[in-house]
Amino acid sequence: MKFFATTIYILTTVLTHPLSAAYFGNGMKIGEVNQGSAIIWTRLTQTPQFNMQGHMFIEFEAGKDERGRDQKGSRYPEGAKLEDMAFSLMGAHGDVRITYWPDGDLNKVETQWLAVDPEKDFTLQRELKNLKPNTSYQVAISGRRPGGQITSLVRGQFKTAPDSEDAAEVAFTVVTCHDFNRRDELANGHRIYPSMALLVKPDFLVHAGDIEYYDKPNPWARNVELARYKWNRIFALPYQRDFYRQTAAYFIKDDHETLKNDSWPGQTYGDLTWEQGLALYREQVPMGEKTYRTVRWGKDLQIWMVEGRDFRSPNTMPDGPDKTIWGEEQKAWFFKTFSESDATFKVLISPTPIVGPDRESKTDNHSNKVFAWEGNQIREFLSSHKNVFVACGDRHWQYATVDPKTGVREFSVGPGSDIHAGGFKESLKTEAHKYLRIKGGFLSVSVERAKGTPQINFTHHDVHGTIQHRETFLSE
């Protein structure tokens, strides 16, 4: 897969009429790819990159939360607005046209001019249909102010999934836990992105949650405007912007980009409501009808991506058969589709751990005691199938573990940067751990046939892409 070092812009009238130009400051995201379709996401902006010289936010005491803990808020300096703040990237009215074609094919498909939605942060999502399986596509998006001339262009690419009978080789990566303020390269973003593009060349990526952190400082995003500011800011970073326009991605949300730490339905964070949090997530990433879904990638691989926030019971509820993270409808869907699949390898990708172990103090996931009933139910179900694996986000350290009771294997991705790592210690290593590393990086997964036998490889990388741990499994 070719890696483009910088986003391509074509500028026409910007030098003499800057207010008549529209840009793709957030590039594009290509999501929900399957054998025959993909969703293109983009946003028109007033400038080609975020504000490099703005003001910093001012913190203030925002009272107590429901547990009596002190809360912080953020405000603008006197007389300032969002557009005056450092790293702001304001949206622009305008139209987008999408052109796409298979690699090497001169027959291009072009959409009409499509208006971005100012009520949804000047974003646009468009599903491309009637695509060919296992095919590399080129895509170009053009932008303009309403009815004006084209002032910007971004090129990208993606690959569609192979058919279920195609024993194709597949490689993908999984990442989690990104915070703008804990990026490892201040000017460019998270180092894992060029590492993945250059060394792994994944067919797709899964972001397993904590895409951004509303409840972390600079600013504390306690309303819709500041939550959008955080989405716009992190996806304007050059590393992120360049990666997502050239690699298909599936996004899973967790607590910090829904509302706040360990959150559940009905809660609020300042002026930000639960319902607004759900809407913002769908606004900012390419997403289909449901946030839980499964995708087949050839004969030997099927992945399941589950929703961990929308249907959960309060963490404080007594444990038992009525307490849930997944909800009954999603759980029934998962058990049914998982059982019906004839894929050689089945990989569940969860925003939170299924196996763990986690810290004793945590109360938010299936490896914790407070969700033991449903956790046991899911692990026992998984153990009744062959060639099953779990990859999880959320934890700020990398691990590979095997559940002592059921034998279910789990691979924790680790945070997107070393500065974001922590929360666990090497001294806490248990017999369940086959690998433990308190650092950042990413997980790569590849499926191939070695002398005709299907095999799957799980590889932990550091932020530079260097291999730290690898496990290989042949199909049973």
C-alpha positions as CSV (number, residue, x, y, z in Angstrom):
1,M,0.0,0.0,0.0
2,K,1.4,3.4,-1.0
3,F,2.0,5.9,1.8
4,F,1.6,9.5,1.1
5,A,3.7,11.8,3.2
6,T,1.4,14.8,3.1
7,T,-2.2,15.6,2.2
8,I,-2.6,17.0,-1.3
9,Y,-4.4,20.3,-1.6
10,I,-5.2,22.2,-4.8
11,L,-5.8,25.9,-4.0
12,T,-7.3,28.3,-6.6
13,T,-8.8,31.5,-5.2
14,V,-7.4,31.4,-1.6
15,L,-4.7,33.9,-2.2
16,T,-7.0,36.7,-3.2
17,H,-10.3,35.7,-1.7
18,P,-9.6,33.5,1.4
19,L,-13.3,33.6,2.5
20,S,-14.4,32.0,-0.7
21,A,-12.3,28.8,-0.1
22,A,-13.1,25.6,1.6
23,Y,-10.6,23.0,2.8
24,F,-10.4,19.4,4.0
25,G,-8.5,20.2,7.3
26,N,-9.6,16.8,8.7
27,G,-8.9,14.9,5.4
28,M,-11.2,12.0,5.0
29,K,-12.1,8.8,6.8
30,I,-13.0,5.6,4.9
31,G,-15.1,3.3,7.0
32,E,-17.4,0.3,7.3
33,V,-15.8,-1.4,4.3
34,N,-17.1,-4.8,3.2
35,Q,-17.2,-6.7,0.0
36,G,-19.4,-4.2,-1.9
37,S,-19.6,-0.9,-0.1
38,A,-17.7,1.7,2.0
39,I,-18.6,5.0,3.7
40,I,-16.6,8.1,3.0
41,W,-16.6,10.7,5.8
42,T,-15.2,14.3,5.5
43,R,-15.6,17.8,6.8
44,L,-15.2,21.2,5.2
45,T,-13.1,23.7,7.1
46,Q,-12.3,27.4,6.8
47,T,-8.5,26.8,6.8
48,P,-6.3,23.9,5.6
49,Q,-5.0,23.3,9.1
50,F,-5.8,24.1,12.7
51,N,-5.0,27.5,14.4
52,M,-1.3,27.4,15.3
53,Q,-1.2,30.7,17.2
54,G,-4.3,30.9,19.3
55,H,-5.1,31.3,23.0
56,M,-5.0,28.6,25.6
57,F,-8.0,27.6,27.7
58,I,-8.4,28.8,31.3
59,E,-9.5,26.2,33.9
60,F,-12.1,26.8,36.6
61,E,-13.6,24.9,39.5
62,A,-16.8,23.3,38.2
63,G,-18.3,21.9,41.4
64,K,-18.6,18.3,42.5
65,D,-19.6,15.2,40.6
66,E,-22.2,12.6,41.7
67,R,-19.5,11.0,43.9
68,G,-18.5,14.2,45.6
69,R,-15.2,14.6,43.6
70,D,-13.9,18.0,42.5
71,Q,-14.6,18.8,38.9
72,K,-12.7,21.1,36.5
73,G,-14.1,23.1,33.6
74,S,-12.5,25.2,30.8
75,R,-13.5,28.6,29.5
76,Y,-12.2,31.0,26.9
77,P,-10.1,34.1,27.8
78,E,-12.2,37.3,28.1
79,G,-13.4,38.4,24.6
80,A,-12.2,35.2,22.9
81,K,-14.3,32.7,20.9
82,L,-13.6,29.2,19.8
83,E,-12.0,30.3,16.5
84,D,-9.4,32.3,18.6
85,M,-8.2,29.2,20.5
86,A,-5.1,27.2,19.7
87,F,-5.7,24.2,17.5
88,S,-9.2,25.3,16.6
89,L,-10.4,24.3,13.1
90,M,-13.7,25.9,12.2
91,G,-16.1,24.4,9.8
92,A,-17.2,25.9,6.5
93,H,-20.4,25.9,4.4
94,G,-19.9,24.2,1.1
95,D,-20.2,21.2,-1.2
96,V,-18.2,18.0,-1.7
97,R,-18.0,15.8,-4.7
98,I,-16.6,12.2,-4.5
99,T,-14.9,10.4,-7.3
100,Y,-13.7,6.8,-7.1
101,W,-12.4,4.0,-9.3
102,P,-10.7,0.7,-9.1
103,D,-6.9,0.8,-9.3
104,G,-5.8,0.8,-12.9
105,D,-9.4,1.4,-14.2
106,L,-10.1,4.5,-16.2
107,N,-13.9,4.2,-15.6
108,K,-14.5,6.6,-12.7
109,V,-17.7,7.1,-10.8
110,E,-18.5,10.6,-9.7
111,T,-21.2,11.8,-7.3
112,Q,-23.2,15.0,-7.6
113,W,-22.1,17.9,-5.5
114,L,-23.3,17.1,-1.9
115,A,-23.7,19.8,0.7
116,V,-22.1,19.3,4.1
117,D,-24.4,19.6,7.1
118,P,-23.8,22.7,9.3
119,E,-25.9,21.1,12.0
120,K,-23.5,18.2,12.1
121,D,-20.3,20.2,12.3
122,F,-20.1,20.7,8.6
123,T,-19.5,17.0,8.0
124,L,-20.7,14.7,5.2
125,Q,-21.0,10.9,5.0
126,R,-21.7,9.1,1.8
127,E,-21.9,5.3,1.1
128,L,-20.3,4.0,-2.0
129,K,-22.1,1.0,-3.4
130,N,-21.7,-1.7,-6.0
131,L,-18.0,-2.1,-5.3
132,K,-16.0,-5.2,-6.3
133,P,-14.6,-7.5,-3.5
134,N,-10.9,-7.7,-2.8
135,T,-10.2,-4.7,-4.9
136,S,-8.1,-1.6,-4.3
137,Y,-9.9,1.7,-4.9
138,Q,-8.7,5.2,-5.5
139,V,-10.9,8.0,-4.2
140,A,-10.7,11.8,-4.6
141,I,-12.8,14.4,-2.8
142,S,-13.2,17.9,-4.2
143,G,-14.4,20.8,-2.1
144,R,-15.9,24.2,-2.8
145,R,-17.9,26.9,-1.2
146,P,-21.7,26.8,-2.1
147,G,-21.9,27.0,-5.9
148,G,-18.3,28.2,-6.2
149,Q,-15.1,26.9,-7.8
150,I,-13.2,23.9,-6.5
151,T,-10.6,25.1,-3.9
152,S,-9.3,21.9,-2.5
153,L,-8.8,18.2,-3.4
154,V,-7.7,15.2,-1.3
155,R,-6.8,11.8,-2.7
156,G,-7.1,8.6,-0.8
157,Q,-7.4,4.8,-1.2
158,F,-8.8,1.7,0.4
159,K,-9.3,-2.0,-0.2
160,T,-12.6,-3.9,-0.1
161,A,-12.9,-7.2,1.8
162,P,-12.5,-10.5,0.0
163,D,-15.4,-12.9,-0.5
164,S,-16.1,-15.6,2.1
165,E,-14.7,-18.3,-0.2
166,D,-11.5,-16.4,-1.0
167,A,-8.5,-17.7,1.0
168,A,-6.9,-14.3,0.8
169,E,-4.1,-13.1,3.0
170,V,-5.3,-10.3,5.3
171,A,-3.5,-8.0,7.7
172,F,-5.0,-5.4,10.1
173,T,-4.1,-3.3,13.1
174,V,-5.9,-2.4,16.3
175,V,-5.3,0.8,18.3
176,T,-6.8,2.4,21.4
177,C,-6.5,5.3,23.9
178,H,-5.6,8.5,22.0
179,D,-5.3,11.8,23.8
180,F,-4.2,14.9,22.0
181,N,-2.2,16.1,25.0
182,R,-0.4,12.8,25.3
183,R,0.7,12.5,21.6
184,D,4.3,11.6,21.2
185,E,5.2,14.0,18.4
186,L,3.8,17.5,19.2
187,A,3.8,18.7,15.6
188,N,2.6,15.6,13.8
189,G,0.5,13.4,16.2
190,H,0.8,9.8,17.3
191,R,3.9,8.0,15.9
192,I,2.1,4.7,15.6
193,Y,0.3,5.9,12.4
194,P,3.4,6.1,10.1
195,S,4.7,3.0,11.8
196,M,1.6,1.0,10.8
197,A,1.5,2.4,7.3
198,L,5.1,1.8,6.5
199,L,5.8,-1.5,8.4
200,V,2.5,-3.4,8.5
201,K,0.6,-1.9,5.5
202,P,-2.7,-3.0,7.0
203,D,-5.8,-3.7,4.8
204,F,-7.8,-2.0,7.5
205,L,-7.6,-0.6,11.1
206,V,-9.9,-1.0,14.0
207,H,-9.9,1.8,16.6
208,A,-11.0,0.1,19.7
209,G,-12.2,3.2,21.6
210,D,-11.1,6.2,23.7
211,I,-10.6,8.0,20.4
212,E,-10.4,11.2,22.4
213,Y,-11.0,12.2,26.0
214,Y,-13.7,14.7,26.8
215,D,-12.9,14.5,30.5
216,K,-9.2,15.5,30.3
217,P,-7.8,19.0,30.4
218,N,-7.0,21.6,27.8
219,P,-10.0,21.8,27.5
220,W,-12.4,19.8,29.7
221,A,-15.1,19.3,27.0
222,R,-18.2,19.7,29.1
223,N,-20.4,20.9,26.2
224,V,-21.0,20.1,22.5
225,E,-18.8,22.9,21.2
226,L,-15.7,21.8,23.1
227,A,-16.4,18.1,22.3
228,R,-16.4,18.9,18.6
229,Y,-13.2,21.0,19.1
230,K,-11.5,17.9,20.4
231,W,-12.6,15.7,17.5
232,N,-11.5,18.3,15.0
233,R,-8.2,18.9,16.6
234,I,-6.9,15.3,16.9
235,F,-8.0,14.4,13.3
236,A,-6.2,17.5,11.9
237,L,-2.9,16.1,13.1
238,P,-0.8,15.2,10.1
239,Y,-0.1,11.6,11.1
240,Q,-3.8,10.9,11.7
241,R,-5.0,12.8,8.7
242,D,-2.6,11.0,6.3
243,F,-3.3,7.5,7.6
244,Y,-7.0,7.6,7.6
245,R,-7.3,8.8,4.0
246,Q,-5.3,5.8,2.8
247,T,-6.6,2.9,5.0
248,A,-10.1,1.7,5.7
249,A,-11.1,2.0,9.4
250,Y,-13.8,0.7,11.8
251,F,-14.4,2.8,14.9
252,I,-15.6,1.6,18.2
253,K,-16.5,4.0,21.0
254,D,-15.8,3.7,24.7
255,D,-16.5,6.0,27.7
256,H,-14.2,9.0,27.2
257,E,-15.5,9.9,23.7
258,T,-19.1,9.2,24.7
259,L,-19.2,11.3,27.9
260,K,-16.7,10.6,30.7
261,N,-14.8,7.9,32.5
262,D,-16.7,4.7,33.2
263,S,-20.0,6.3,32.0
264,W,-23.4,4.7,31.4
265,P,-26.8,5.8,29.9
266,G,-28.5,8.7,31.6
267,Q,-25.4,10.4,33.0
268,T,-24.2,13.9,32.0
269,Y,-20.9,15.6,31.9
270,G,-21.3,19.3,32.6
271,D,-23.8,20.5,30.0
272,L,-23.0,17.5,27.7
273,T,-25.8,14.9,27.8
274,W,-25.7,11.2,27.1
275,E,-27.8,11.7,24.0
276,Q,-25.5,14.4,22.7
277,G,-22.5,12.2,23.3
278,L,-24.1,9.4,21.2
279,A,-25.0,11.8,18.4
280,L,-21.5,13.3,18.3
281,Y,-19.8,10.0,17.9
282,R,-22.0,9.1,14.9
283,E,-21.4,12.6,13.5
284,Q,-17.6,12.4,13.7
285,V,-16.9,8.9,12.3
286,P,-18.2,6.9,9.3
287,M,-20.9,4.7,10.8
288,G,-23.8,2.5,9.5
289,E,-27.1,1.6,11.1
290,K,-25.7,-0.1,14.2
291,T,-22.5,0.5,16.2
292,Y,-22.1,-3.3,16.8
293,R,-21.4,-5.2,13.6
294,T,-19.5,-8.1,12.0
295,V,-17.4,-8.2,8.8
296,R,-16.1,-11.1,6.9
297,W,-12.6,-10.7,5.4
298,G,-12.2,-13.8,3.2
299,K,-12.4,-17.5,4.0
300,D,-10.2,-17.4,7.0
301,L,-11.2,-14.3,9.0
302,Q,-14.3,-12.8,10.5
303,I,-14.3,-9.9,13.0
304,W,-16.9,-8.8,15.5
305,M,-16.9,-5.3,16.9
306,V,-19.2,-4.8,19.9
307,E,-20.9,-1.8,21.6
308,G,-20.0,-1.4,25.2
309,R,-21.8,1.8,26.3
310,D,-25.3,2.2,24.8
311,F,-26.9,-0.8,26.5
312,R,-25.1,-1.2,29.7
313,S,-26.5,-1.3,33.2
314,P,-25.1,1.1,35.8
315,N,-21.7,-0.1,37.1
316,T,-23.1,0.3,40.6
317,M,-26.0,-2.1,40.1
318,P,-25.7,-5.5,42.0
319,D,-24.2,-8.2,39.8
320,G,-26.5,-11.0,38.4
321,P,-28.2,-12.2,35.2
322,D,-30.0,-8.9,34.7
323,K,-26.8,-6.8,34.8
324,T,-25.3,-6.3,31.4
325,I,-22.7,-4.4,29.3
326,W,-23.8,-5.7,25.9
327,G,-27.6,-5.7,26.4
328,E,-29.9,-8.6,25.5
329,E,-30.4,-7.7,21.8
330,Q,-26.7,-7.3,21.0
331,K,-25.8,-10.4,23.0
332,A,-28.3,-12.5,21.1
333,W,-27.0,-11.1,17.9
334,F,-23.4,-11.9,18.8
335,F,-24.2,-15.5,19.9
336,K,-26.2,-16.2,16.8
337,T,-23.8,-14.7,14.2
338,F,-20.7,-16.1,15.9
339,S,-22.2,-19.6,16.0
340,E,-23.3,-19.4,12.3
341,S,-19.9,-18.3,11.0
342,D,-17.8,-20.8,9.1
343,A,-14.7,-18.5,9.1
344,T,-11.5,-20.3,10.0
345,F,-10.6,-17.7,12.6
346,K,-13.0,-15.6,14.7
347,V,-11.8,-12.4,16.4
348,L,-13.9,-10.5,18.8
349,I,-12.7,-6.8,19.2
350,S,-14.0,-5.2,22.3
351,P,-13.5,-1.7,23.6
352,T,-12.9,-3.1,27.1
353,P,-11.4,-6.4,28.5
354,I,-13.3,-9.7,28.4
355,V,-10.5,-11.7,30.1
356,G,-8.1,-9.3,31.8
357,P,-6.9,-9.5,34.5
358,D,-7.6,-5.9,35.4
359,R,-6.8,-3.8,38.5
360,E,-8.8,-4.9,41.5
361,S,-10.2,-1.4,41.9
362,K,-11.9,-1.2,38.4
363,T,-15.6,-1.7,38.0
364,D,-16.3,-1.1,34.3
365,N,-15.6,-4.3,32.2
366,H,-16.3,-8.0,31.9
367,S,-13.0,-8.9,33.6
368,N,-14.1,-7.0,36.8
369,K,-16.0,-8.7,39.6
370,V,-19.0,-6.3,39.3
371,F,-19.8,-7.8,35.8
372,A,-18.8,-11.4,36.6
373,W,-22.1,-13.0,35.7
374,E,-22.1,-11.7,32.1
375,G,-18.3,-12.0,31.8
376,N,-18.5,-15.7,32.7
377,Q,-21.3,-16.2,30.3
378,I,-19.4,-14.6,27.4
379,R,-16.1,-16.4,28.2
380,E,-17.8,-19.8,28.4
381,F,-19.6,-19.2,25.1
382,L,-16.3,-18.2,23.4
383,S,-14.6,-21.3,24.8
384,S,-17.2,-23.6,23.2
385,H,-15.8,-22.6,19.7
386,K,-12.5,-23.2,18.1
387,N,-10.0,-20.7,16.7
388,V,-11.4,-17.9,18.8
389,F,-9.5,-14.8,20.0
390,V,-10.2,-11.5,21.7
391,A,-8.5,-8.1,21.1
392,C,-9.4,-5.3,23.5
393,G,-8.8,-1.6,24.0
394,D,-9.2,0.6,27.1
395,R,-6.2,-0.7,29.2
396,H,-3.1,1.5,29.1
397,W,-0.7,-1.4,28.9
398,Q,-0.1,-4.3,26.5
399,Y,-0.7,-7.9,27.4
400,A,-1.4,-11.4,26.1
401,T,-3.4,-13.5,28.5
402,V,-5.2,-16.9,28.7
403,D,-8.2,-17.2,31.0
404,P,-7.3,-19.9,33.5
405,K,-10.9,-21.3,33.6
406,T,-12.0,-21.3,29.9
407,G,-8.7,-21.0,28.0
408,V,-10.0,-17.9,26.1
409,R,-7.1,-15.8,24.8
410,E,-7.0,-12.0,24.9
411,F,-4.6,-9.4,23.4
412,S,-4.6,-5.9,24.9
413,V,-3.6,-3.4,22.3
414,G,-2.0,-0.8,24.6
415,P,-2.3,3.0,24.4
416,G,-1.3,5.0,21.4
417,S,1.8,6.6,23.0
418,D,4.3,5.7,25.7
419,I,3.4,8.8,27.7
420,H,-0.1,7.5,27.9
421,A,0.9,4.1,29.4
422,G,0.4,3.2,33.0
423,G,-2.1,1.9,35.5
424,F,-0.5,-1.5,35.9
425,K,2.8,-2.9,37.1
426,E,5.2,-5.7,36.1
427,S,4.9,-6.9,39.7
428,L,1.2,-7.6,39.1
429,K,2.0,-10.2,36.4
430,T,0.0,-13.4,36.9
431,E,0.1,-16.9,35.5
432,A,-2.5,-15.8,33.0
433,H,0.0,-13.4,31.4
434,K,2.0,-14.7,28.5
435,Y,3.2,-11.2,27.8
436,L,3.0,-7.9,29.7
437,R,4.5,-4.5,28.8
438,I,3.6,-1.2,30.3
439,K,4.2,0.9,27.2
440,G,2.3,2.2,24.2
441,G,2.1,0.8,20.7
442,F,-0.4,-1.2,18.6
443,L,-1.4,-4.7,17.8
444,S,-1.2,-6.2,14.3
445,V,-3.1,-9.3,13.2
446,S,-2.4,-11.3,10.0
447,V,-4.0,-14.3,8.5
448,E,-2.3,-16.5,5.9
449,R,-1.9,-20.0,4.7
450,A,1.5,-21.7,5.4
451,K,1.8,-24.7,3.2
452,G,-1.9,-24.8,2.8
453,T,-2.7,-24.6,6.6
454,P,-4.5,-21.4,7.8
455,Q,-2.6,-19.6,10.5
456,I,-3.2,-16.4,12.4
457,N,-0.5,-14.2,13.9
458,F,-0.9,-11.7,16.8
459,T,2.0,-9.2,17.1
460,H,2.5,-6.4,19.7
461,H,4.5,-3.5,18.4
462,D,6.0,-0.5,20.1
463,V,5.2,3.0,18.8
464,H,7.9,2.8,16.2
465,G,6.6,-0.5,14.9
466,T,9.3,-2.7,16.4
467,I,8.0,-6.2,17.3
468,Q,7.8,-6.8,21.1
469,H,5.8,-10.1,21.2
470,R,4.3,-12.5,18.6
471,E,2.0,-15.5,18.9
472,T,1.1,-17.7,16.0
473,F,-1.8,-20.2,15.9
474,L,-2.6,-22.9,13.3
475,S,-6.2,-23.7,12.7
476,E,-7.6,-26.6,14.7
